Amino acid sequence: MIQAILKYTFMQNAILAAILASIVAGVIGPIVMEKKLVSMSGGIAHASFGGIGLGYLLNFEPIWGGLIFAVGASLLISKITKNGKIKADTLTGILWSFGMALGILFIALSPGYMPDMTSYLFGDILSVSNSSLIYMSIFTVIIIFIFVMFFNSFILYLFDEDYAKTTGIKTSVLETLTYIMIPMGIIVLIKIVGIILTIALMTIPISIAKMMFKSIKRVIVASIFISAILCLVGIVISYYINIPSGACIILFSTVVYAIIWVFEIGLKKYFHQHKKHHEDE
């Protein structure tokens, strides 16, 4: 069965894309969750739709427009919310809806027939082209390079920003890098699960990994492998039952998370009762 799948170029591209997306999700996921930027990441993903629409309007690669809008929205949230005059979730909500509305407007104004935006909204990993793999690879390498270069500083920044400042770490630089890495990661994930489902791929694998490990290094490595497994299984399922790949990956991931969560709760309850029983004796 595996050999039959791998003989198709589009399946080979899909598998490579899944691996790249898994690496990105494994690196970006902990940052997003520990800094409580899940909602903001969703806003950035939706804001990128404005740039995608602009690409169709001006006839250039839509994903580059999406990247510009995503990075712009991310940095805007970072800078404006610092003065406290506007809350981050408020600005996120504004940019979220503004980006989507702008994207719809640009696409409506584009010459010719209105393009099908399903792959951008919900993902279509089975349609990943060679050119898409190139930009996904470039963004993934950049994200890995930044994260590895500042790894120890990032760990301190994520878990104790105040202490990081006292050690001389320039947290403002790390914050800027964070707000650049997140939109870059989102652009990689959009092709896999789409704008609407991006948050799920950034949070579900890391949530599963955190139930298994405590060490941040192990959590990152585990989340990469978990994400890869979830994506690859989702691809196979979507291929054979002919349903959208992005939705299939997220639905499968959610089911796996729910099973592990219930199993973990059951184990904790069992050990708690077992311990109480021994104490009573």
N, C-alpha and C positions, 0 to 999 in steps of 0.2 A: 504493500500500500504506500509506504514512504517513498519507494523508488518511483512509483507511478506519479506521485505528487511532484517530486523533485525534477522530473523530466521537463516540466513546463517552466519557461523563463519567468513568468509572472509570479509563480510560486517561490522560485529562488529569490526574486527581489523582495517578496513579502517576508520571507524568513530573515533576510538580511536587515530589512527595515524593522522587524520585530526585535532583533538583537540590539540594534542601535537605540530604539525607543526604550528598551529595558534598561540599558545603561543610563540613559538620560533620566528615566523615572527613578532609578536607584540613587542617583546623585541629587537630583532636584527634590525628590520626595521628602527626605529628612529636613531639608532647609525649609520647605513650605510648611511642614507640619510643626516643627519646633519653633519657628518664628510666627506661627499662627497666621500664615499668609494664604490659606486655602481659598477663602472668599475673594481675596485680591487677585489670586491667580485665575479664578473663574472670570473675573472682570476683564483681566488682560486678554484672556483667550477670546472673549466675545468682542472686545475692542479691536482685535486684529482683523475682524471681518470687514471693517471699514477699509483697511489697506488692501485686502483681497479684492474688494469691489473696485477700488481705485485702479488696481492692476488691470482688471477687465476693461475699465473705461478708457484708460490711456494705452492699452495694448502692450503691457509688459508683464513679466512673470508675477502672477498674483501673490505668490508666497513671499516675495521680497517686500511687497507692499504691506503684507500682513506682519512681517518682522518689524518694519519701521513703525507701524502703528502700535504694535505690542510693546516694543522698547520705549516708545514715546509715552504710552499710557503708564507703563511701570515707573519710569523716572518721574513722571508728573505726580503720581500718587506719593512717591517717596519724598519729593521736595515740598509739595504744597501742604501735606498733612503734618509736616514737622512744626509749622507755626501754630498749630492747634486751632486755627480759625475754621477749619473744615475737617470733619472726621474721615478717616480712611474708608470706612464702609460706605459713607455717603458719596464720596468721590468715586469710589469703585462702582457703585450702582449707576451713577451718572454716565461714566465712561462705558460701562457695560451696555446700556441701552443706546447711547449715542453712537458707539461703534457699529452696532448691529443695524441701526436705522440708516447710518451713513452708507454702509455696505449695500443695503437694499436699494438705496437711492442711486448709487453709482452703477449698480448692475442694471437697474431699470433704464438708466440713461445710455448704457453701452449700445453701440450700433449692432444691428443684426438680431438674431434670435437670443432670447434670454438663456444664458448657460445654466446647466444643472449644477446646483451648489450642494447637492447631497453629500458629496465626498468631503467637502470642507466642513460641513455641519456635523456629520455623523461618522466620517472616516471611511476609507475604502483601501485597506492595506493590499488588496489583491490587484489594485491598479497602480501601484508604485512603479514609477519609471526609473530608468537609469539616471536621468538628470535629478530626480527627486532623491535618489540614494546619495548622489554627490553632495547636495546641500545638507542632507541629514548627517552625512559623515563629517562634513566640515564643522557643523554646529556641535556635534557630539565631541569631536576632538578638542574644540575650544573649551567646552564646558569641563571636560576631564582635566585639561591642562590647568585651567584656573583653579579648580577644586583641589587638585593634587599639590600644586605649587603653594597654596595657602591652607593646606589641610588642617594643621594644628591650630592656626589662627581661627579658621572657620569653626572648628569644634568649640573653642572657647567662646566665640561670638554667638554661637547657637544656644549654648546652655547657660552662659553667665556673661552677658555683655558688659556689665559693670566691672567685673573682675578683669575682663579682657582689656578694658581701658586702663586699668591700673598697672597692667604689665607692659604698657607702651604700644599695644596693638592699635593701629589706626582703624577703628571700627567704622568710621565714615567711608573709608575706601572699601571695606568688606561689604558694607551695606549697598554701595553703588554697584559693586560686582554682583551681588545677590540680585539686585533689581534689573540687571542685564542678563544674567544667566537664566532666570526664570522665564522671561519671554522667549529666549532662544530655545529653551527646552520645550516650551509650549508649541512652538512652530514645528519642532520635530514630531511631537505627539499628534498634532492636528491631522497629519496624513494617515495616522494609524487609527485613531478613534474619533477624530473630528473635534470641532470647537466645543460642542455641547458636552461631550463625554471626557474631555481632557482631564478634568479634576479627578475623576475616578481612577485613572491610571497612575496619577501622581500620589494617590493616597491609599488605595487598597493594598498593593504589594507591600508598601512600607508598614502598613498597619498589621499585616500578617507577620512580617518579619519581626516587628516589635513584640509580638506575642510569644515569639520563640527565643529571642535573644535580648540581652541587655546592653552589651557592648555596641557602641555606635558603628565601629568598623564592621562588626559581624552583621549588624542590621543593614548596612549599606550593601555589602556583598550579597547577603541573603535576599534582599529586595530585588536586586538585579536578576538573580536566578529565578526567583518566584515570578517576577514580571515576565521574564522570557518564557517560562513554562506556560503561564496563563495566556500569553499572546499566541504562542505556537499552537496550543490546544484549541484556542478560540478560532484560529485560522483554519485548522483542519475541520472543525465542526461546521463553520460557516461555508466552507467549500463543498462539503458533502450534503448539507441540507439546504444549501442555497438561500442563506439569509445574510443581511449586511454584516460584514466582518467586525466593524467597530462595536456595534451593539452586542454581537455574540461574545466578543472578548470581555466586555464589561459585565454582561449577564453571568458568564461563566465565573469571572473573578469574584463577583458578589456572592454567588452560591458557595464558592470555595471558602471565602472569608466567613460567611455565616456558619458553615459546618465547623470550621476550626474554632470560631468563637464559642459556639455551643459546646464543643468538645472541651475547650479550655475551662469554661464555666463549670461543666460537669466534673472535671478533674479536681478543680479547686473545692467544690462542694464535697466531693468524696473524701479528699484528704482532710478537710476541716472536720467532717463528721468522724472520720477515723481517729483523728487526734483528740477530739473531744471525748470519744468513747474510752480511749486509753487513760485520759486524765480522770474520768469518772471512776475508773477501776482503781 
